[in-house]
Amino acid sequence: MTIRNLFAVAVATLIWGASASAGETVTLTDIAGREVTVEVPVKHMILGEGRFLPSIGILDPENPVRWIAGMMGDFKSLDPASFAQYREKFPEIDDIPLVGRQNEETFSVEKAITVKPDVAIFGMSGGHGPGSTSHEVLSVMGAAHIPVVMIDFRAKPFENTPKSIRLLGKLMGREEQAEAFVKFYEENLQKVTSRTAKITEKPSVFLESRVGLAENCCEAMGNEMIGKFVTLAGGKNIFGDTIPGVISQVSVEQVIVSDPDVYITTAIGSAGLDADANAKRIVLGAKTNADQARASLANSMERTGLPLLSAVKSNQVYSVWHHVYNNPINVFALQAMAKWLHPDIYADLDPDAELATFFERFQAVDLNGVYWIGLDDAPSP
């Protein structure tokens, strides 16, 4: 342990002794299988990824911001339009201390300790903040008597989303609200999974991640993260068996040779970015509209070689908001994919209506944006 971190522990020990108060002490098993002892309900938490804030909103739609003692800066930098929605309703979000920028290397354990949290919420597999393999951070937090609870929407989204919300509900003393959400979530998941036995032919799918982030086509996604959505929705990811991890670069020639039936992309453009930043990206998420989203998707398909694809010629091209991989709206994006891949089997699904219900019942901000789009989708009224 570094001298710097030893100093952080010493500071935290003084803070802990001065601020700890009596409460119900429980031992939880988090998503990483770690047993964590914590006093509940907590009042102040650190978010190891700022984009966990909407998940806190599931349990406190009135004001999730009031629970946050510190968070990473990824919410503002990676999803500026959603962050702006929260800022408009909860201007005090700007007063939340940042404990890092948008990657694990920038996480400041010293800052995290000095904001006096009751608990830290980390993503199990890391990504844009500390995770279950951040051993030094976990050691310092443990020595400072700050419990760390791992949640997960990324590695096993459909299995771990309900478990993660139940953990947060226990921590926050909002178990009834957690169960209400889990019931709603699992009902919507079942609307897809209950019909998988009917799927005998699986269309081939190219899943391109983070369109426009790099100059060249294409960043392909394997069977992890959003790749799991394709499989569960009844598709065959054309690079799923050849990409060992989450993503890998493939050439446009490889895509042309494979000639997938369906082309699905993930969108990292945002209404919170300027025109230059969005120029090569697909724009989805908060504060977007269908016409803007569709135009950006169409523009992305004009890249060299892509007009040759059968999927592009037949308008079997779609996009989902990239941040669904880290957000409980994952189940509604799954429904959208299922309808794209098997329109007859899933004809009665209405992911747009279910998403609207989710925002109405379980979110602190209103639904104001488009989170998935297809080239053939009807124009805005």
Sequence and secondary structure as in RCSB ss.txt:
>XXXX:A:sequence
MTIRNLFAVAVATLIWGASASAGETVTLTDIAGREVTVEVPVKHMILGEGRFLPSIGILDPENPVRWIAGMMGDF
KSLDPASFAQYREKFPEIDDIPLVGRQNEETFSVEKAITVKPDVAIFGMSGGHGPGSTSHEVLSVMGAAHIPVVM
IDFRAKPFENTPKSIRLLGKLMGREEQAEAFVKFYEENLQKVTSRTAKITEKPSVFLESRVGLAENCCEAMGNEM
IGKFVTLAGGKNIFGDTIPGVISQVSVEQVIVSDPDVYITTAIGSAGLDADANAKRIVLGAKTNADQARASLANS
MERTGLPLLSAVKSNQVYSVWHHVYNNPINVFALQAMAKWLHPDIYADLDPDAELATFFERFQAVDLNGVYWIGL
DDAPSP
>XXXX:A:secstr
  HHHHHHHHHHHHHHHHH    EEEEEE TTS EEEEEES S EEESSGGGHHHHHHH TT GGGGEEEEETHH
HHH HHHHHHHHHH GGGGGS EEESSSGGG  HHHHHHT  SEEEEETT SSS  TT HHHHHHHHHTT  EEE
E SSSSHHHHHHHHHHHHHHHHT HHHHHHHHHHHHHHHHHHHTTGGG     EEEEE STTSSSSS EEE SST
THHHHHHTT EETTTTT SSSEEE  HHHHHHH  SEEEEEE B TTS HHHHTTS B EET  HHHHHHHHHHH
TTSTTGGGSHHHHTT EEEEEGGGGGSTTHHHHHHHHHHHH TTTTTT  HHHHHHHHHHHH SS   EESEEET
TS    
